[in-house]
Amino acid sequence: MKNEIDFLSDTLENKAVMFAPDEGEVLAMGGNSITLKVTSDISNDQLGIYEIKLAPATIGARLHYHRFMDETFIVRKGTLTIDLATGPILAHEGAVVYLPRMTAHGFSNQSSEDVVINLIFNPGQQREGFFRGLKSILTEPVIDPAKYLKLYQKYDSFPVDVQNMLPAGPPQ
């Protein structure tokens, strides 16, 4: 007798995951942090959700774009400045900003208060590897631009201006 597959029934599994506000792997860099919430491993690479805390006068990323993933910012606290090719926009607490792939963007905290956002990537594309690499590179005594660019490109990030890609100096 051959095995028959039941194409009409679903197999239900409880794979729900919840992260309390202080849960998740935290990658701290000075007064900034990235907390890994829903990782690519959890979502089968479909989604990545991260909590980002940016200290005052901090550049999160210069103008760049993604070829294969969309990015969504949800501002939970403060005012996030999002740079677009057409100029900056201010995303206040509660704002949701969706940036589809191939949309040049950057972001920073140009205020005097902390900014806290949830950052969503879809698909996830192992984005937490990017964040771990970012912590490693940005906490070295001297930032190596070639290494930074290699990390960017490995994780589907492409600077608009390679000469001005490092998140250092005053926000523009």
Secondary structure, 3 states (H helix, E strand, C coil): CCCCCCCCCCCCCCCCCCCCCCCCEEEEECCEEEEEEECHHHHCCCCEEEEEEECCCEEEEEEEECCCCEEEEEEEECEEEEEECCEEEEEECCCEEEECCCCCEEEEECCCCCEEEEEEEECCCCHHHHHHHHHHHHCCCCCCHHHHHHHHHHCCCEECCHHHCCCCCCCC
